[in-house]
């Protein structure tokens, strides 16, 4: 049904945002530790609040400007955008105010940072290859007689 398809698409979009946020956090964490001498333990959920809130605020801002001439509509949309912004900032501030939101560190050695990136690359490459294998297995199970890559499936291979 259309509703289940919309739910699936929404969950997929949120999942994609979560993967992107996690990847960016993993990539920047050593640099944040190096330059600012701390490691955030709440950066992923805080960034997810931003990833989910900013598009809503952007759309609301455009709609507010476009419909400002309609009585009460522009004001209502502006109020909704402000509400979303306040909610998003409340989540970020709440997470940041937790006792163990961040851990103070000394700057890591450059060799340690390079080692981190090598290990991260190896881990992500392993996950990608496992995902590719799973996708291949899924395609192989659903392949019909003409899905094997042969250009002319009516002619026997060989």
Residue pairs with C-beta under 8 A, 6 or more apart in sequence:
14 52
17 48
17 51
17 52
18 48
20 51
21 44
21 47
21 48
21 51
22 44
24 47
25 43
25 44
25 47
26 120
27 120
29 39
29 40
29 43
30 108
30 112
30 113
30 116
30 117
31 113
32 38
32 39
32 40
33 39
33 105
33 107
33 108
34 107
34 108
34 113
35 107
37 104
37 105
37 106
37 107
38 102
38 103
38 104
38 105
39 102
39 103
39 105
40 46
40 101
40 102
41 100
41 101
41 102
41 103
42 95
42 96
42 98
42 101
42 102
45 91
45 95
46 91
46 92
46 95
46 96
49 88
49 91
49 92
49 95
50 88
50 92
52 88
53 84
53 85
53 87
53 88
54 88
56 81
56 84
57 81
57 84
57 85
57 88
60 77
60 78
60 80
60 81
60 84
61 81
63 77
64 74
64 77
64 78
64 81
65 74
67 73
67 74
67 77
68 74
95 101
96 102
108 116
139 147
145 153
146 153
148 157
150 157
